[in-house]
């Protein structure tokens, strides 16, 4: 079965330190990979996506993610965390190009940045 | 401004009282979808629509109905709500093609007593 795993419910980081939010997936073929962020009382906002090409993808707010096909991972990273990065982060996978391709979401990781 | 709108944002109702949550997008997107978000479960798809008059079930369709009579609108209907449908609901839309980014509405928090 196709799935997305975010192994950490919560990640705590001090402001100014690097952060990593982990995501692994199990999807056949060449998937499209996404990260979304959800701030309190808001809908999900797109951060970045991997379609093809360079394995390192840069997105909004200084975030980046590295696609690793051999490890089937797409970890979200930022070199220096800000308190304003505190939010709920979702990894998502789309199995293919078809319009019917259903995006599969992970369970979310709550990122908490302490001053 | 390109956006997905949902109404109402908050709703408290009682078991069995029919309700509709509206969703509208102004980006001419073909694909629209409804999700529910529950703690620890992430987002689960309820229904989706690939275009006008084309809808299909997602992972958790029981107790819900949808319609897609116009491209911009995709209402979610709960004919007889039950307490286990208490949740946070999101509407989303995107262009056709699985590589396209989904845009989400602000969410509707529903409580069924």
Interface residues (C-beta under 8 A of the other chain):
Chain A: X9 X32 X34 X36 X41 X42 X43 X44 X45 X46 X49 X51 X90 X94 X95 X96 X97 X98 X99 X100 X101 X102 X103 X105 X106 X107 X108
Chain B: X4 X30 X31 X35 X40 X41 X42 X43 X44 X45 X48 X50 X56 X58 X90 X92 X96 X97 X98 X99 X101 X102 X103 X104 X105 X106 X107
